[in-house]
Amino acid sequence: MARSGEPLTRPTTRINIVGGGFAGLTAAIAAAEAGARVTVHESHHTIGGRARTAEGPYRTNEGPHALYNGGPHWTWLKQRDLIGELAPIPPLEGTRLRLRHRGALRRTPPFAMLRLLRRAPERAPVDVDFLTWATEQVGEEGARAAAHYTAVALFHHDPGSLSARFVQTRLRRAAKLPPEAHYPVGGWGAVIDRMAGHAWNLGVRVETLARVDDIAALAAEGPVIVATSLDSARRLLGDESLRWESGRTVLVDVAVHSRRGDLFALSDLDRTGWIERFTTQDRTLAPEGEQLIQGQIPIAPHESKADGVARAESLLDLGFPGWRRRVTWRRSSVANGRTGALDLPGTTWRDRPAVDRGDGVYLAGDQVAAPGLLSEVSFNSAVEAVSLALTGTGRLTSATPWVDLKSA
């Protein structure tokens, strides 16, 4: 007990964070800036999670990992100088963005889809699927084309089956001009490296190859933030309720010799799928004289990796004639349950697994009860988890500047 006249000191809160991906590093920085003693436990030998960028001559990400400047994490990262140099967005007239519609390459989407883009997300109902609502608005052809286009932000094989409000919000953001999507030079790994360095300077302790199997031992030391995939969190916490709709995506990475006139991107409006030449913006991603292309093909539960690869190759055949003769390197993989939260009709972000799990344990990640698009969900849930851990008061119930409640 302090003597009379002596200042009372508040003990420093110790926070353990399980997972060193984007959500975990966000939580670590936010907690350390608030004065907490922070330790990050990462089971892999490197941090970054799904935000890693491959080492070597071909710097691929697990998906595009664009930063949308309309989201709250953009301001937060920018204030801390963590975004770094951005790859220049090609001018609209020079992007060579094409669409596959009715089996042919087109420069513009169906007029009905353009009409749908004018509908405010607030007009779309939560409890009706997107295809039903959009068909009532503009007809089935425009509705299906719009649903398939949103694969660039949803990575789901059937976006039309999801909540109309959820999909319309993402359609508007994905098709916004000028584009909200920006790409850090060197890939997302460059952002992660800056975040890790900032965390280190704040005194955050990062332990790699540190798999956590006993959450109770960490909880005995103070609040714990579990910033892993929802599947990993379910196993770690032994909580079968930690489930939410997500999707499966086949990623096809191809490096080819450069050729004048190659497209920048190709969106499939007949089915879900997206092909993008990332070296259009960022030449550091492949060796001189080569271009790096990635296909992102959402697949249904009954479809295989081979099905997704075949669909990617059909898009490449259409948009990049002769690409097979120019290949210098390629690989393919399946991203299971790594597409972020997808809200079915009748649900919103508030219905997802709650951040506060009780007994000083909190959840952060892209399938958690927090608003936003893609990595914005990870960011919002991470900051919410820190706020709850340190003050017992969450922030997602108030319209604070850093949280985008409009994306509900």
C-alpha positions, 0 to 999 in steps of 0.5 A: 500500500502506498504511503500518504503523499506517494503517487499511486501507480497502475500495474502494467497490463500484460497481453498475450496475442496468439497469431502474428498475422495482420490482425495479431500485429494490429492488436500488438501495436494498439496494445503496446501504444496503450502501455501494455506489455505485449507478447506475440506467439507465432507458430510458424518460423516467420510472421505475417500469416496469410499476409506473407509475400513469397521470397524469391524472384516471383513475389506472390501473395496468397491472393491480391491483398489490396489495401482499400483506402476507404477503410479504417485501417488505411488511416491507421496505417498511414498515420504510423507510416506503415503503408510505404510506397504504393504501386501507381494505379494505371490510368483508366484508359490504359489499364486494359481491363476486360470482361468475359461476358457471353463467352467473349471479351468485352470492354464494358459490362452489361448496361443492367449491371451499370444500373445496379451500381447506382443502387445504394447499399442501404436499399438492399435488404439483409434478409434476401439473397443478392440474386433475387433482389438484384434480379428484381432491380435490373433483370437476371442477366445484369444481376448475375454479371454483378454477382460474378464481378464481386468475386474480386472482393468475395472469393466465393463461388456463388455470391448471388446466394449471399445477403443482398446488403452484404454483396451490394456494399462490396460491389459498390466498393469494388467497382468504385472509380477512382479505385479504392484498391491500392497495392504496396510496392513489394507486396503485403509482406512489405507492410508486415515487415514495417508493422513488425519493426514498429511493434519491435520499437514499441517493445513488443516481444515476438516469439516464432515457432511458438505454438500455443496449445494451452490457452489457460496458461496464457490467460493466467498472466492476463488478457489473451487475444486469439488472432488466428483463423477461425478454424484454429481458434475453434480448436484452440478454445475447444469452442464448436460455435466458432464457425462462419461461412467462407469459401474456397479459392484456387490461386494460379500464379504464372510468370511469362515473358513480357509482351506488349499489349497484355491485359491488366485484368480480366473479370469473368462475368459468366462465372466467378473468376479474376485474372490480374497482371500484378506487374502492371503496377509493381515491376518488383514482383518479377525479374526484368522482362517477365510479368507475374499474373495471378488467377483467383477462381472460387470453387464450389464444395464439390469442385476440385483444384483441377477444376479451378486450374482449368477455369483459370487457364480458359480465362488466360487463353481468352485474355492472354493469347499464346501465354503457354509458350511464354511461361517461365514459372507457375504454381497453383494452390487452394485457399480453404476457408481463407476468404474472409467472412461471408454473410448469408441472407438474414445475417450481418457482421454482428451475428458472427463469432463475438470478439469477447469470448469471456474470461479475458479471452478475445478473438480477432480475425477476418471472420469475427463480429466486426464490420468492413471489407476483407482485411478491414474486418481483421483490423476492426476486430483487433482494435476492438479486442484491445479496447475490451482487454484494456478498458472493458469497453468496446467501440463497435457500438459507437460511430467512432472515426476508425470504424466503418459501420456503413459496411454492415 
